[in-house]
Amino acid sequence: MRKQVIAGNWKMNKTHTEAEDFAQTVKNDLPAAEQVESVICAPFPFLQKLVEVTKDTPLEIGAQNMHYEEKGAFTGEVSPVMLKELGVTYVVIGHSERREIFKETDEEVNKKVHAAFEHGLTPIVCVGETLEQREANKTMEHVEGQVKEALEGLNQQQASKVIIAYEPIWAIGTGRTASAEQANEVCTHIRKALQEKYNGDVAEAVRIQYGGSVKPANVDELLSQSDIDGALVGGASLEAASFLKLVEAGKHE
Ligand SMILES: O=C(CO)COP(=O)(O)O
């Protein structure tokens, strides 16, 4: 049985005070980490405070990106060493907004995934197709390619710890959710690709989240699918009450 992972991706939202208030509000109401993993992936300036406020609570803190090098002349970048030192435990890698707006490539995503493991961070690797690709029946091919390139060179032990977030780009921030069946179909295909690349044990162990307009109203149906093991949530993770409902839903699956 795979444990569900409910992760909020705040993107570039909230003030420092709002971030701290959120953590203070949710931290005592979250289910135990043995039942469901809950994570907030916040902007860099809030990470230190969030780690401090959520210490000894089930809420884990993640970053939304990082560089793959440990240090050096990379103005404006943040390294895995810096995140680890803060007490951050997860990092979102290759979000479609980073791939589209900041032109991140599969090769960079792969380097970042390796860097995450070298520094003891759990990567949440995002994959997903555009509407154009879906309409051209290229979804499976595209997503499988992204997964295989992202995980290239990982050993079995590392691969089984990766979290993959399947986020169809046309469903992000649009209010348009993939149907639970559509989402599950792609997640099942991802699991098959993991079996081909590694083996059945790795394929069974990897958690695959769905992301794209997940909210309390549709989360139960999505999480009840056979190959969906959690959610990566943008908009609906910004309010404490809504985030708590999503995590609660993860506990029941
Ligand atoms: O991109 C997302 C999470 O990473 C999804 O965002 P929304 O939940 O706002 O659609």
The ligand as an SDF file (V2000), in Angstrom:
LIG
                    3D

 10  9  0  0  0  0  0  0  0  0999 V2000
    0.4450   23.5970  -10.9660 O   0  0  0  0  0  0  0  0  0  0  0  0
   -0.1990   23.1060  -10.0620 C   0  0  0  0  0  0  0  0  0  0  0  0
    0.4590   22.5430   -8.8880 C   0  0  0  0  0  0  0  0  0  0  0  0
    1.8220   22.4160   -9.0910 O   0  0  0  0  0  0  0  0  0  0  0  0
   -1.6810   23.0570  -10.1190 C   0  0  0  0  0  0  0  0  0  0  0  0
   -2.1740   24.3150   -9.8700 O   0  0  0  0  0  0  0  0  0  0  0  0
   -3.7660   24.5020   -9.6080 P   0  0  0  0  0  0  0  0  0  0  0  0
   -4.1130   23.5210   -8.5100 O   0  0  0  0  0  0  0  0  0  0  0  0
   -3.9080   25.9280   -9.1860 O   0  0  0  0  0  0  0  0  0  0  0  0
   -4.4460   24.1610  -10.8950 O   0  0  0  0  0  0  0  0  0  0  0  0
  1  2  2  0
  2  3  1  0
  2  5  1  0
  3  4  1  0
  5  6  1  0
  6  7  1  0
  7  8  2  0
  7  9  1  0
  7 10  1  0
M  END
$$$$
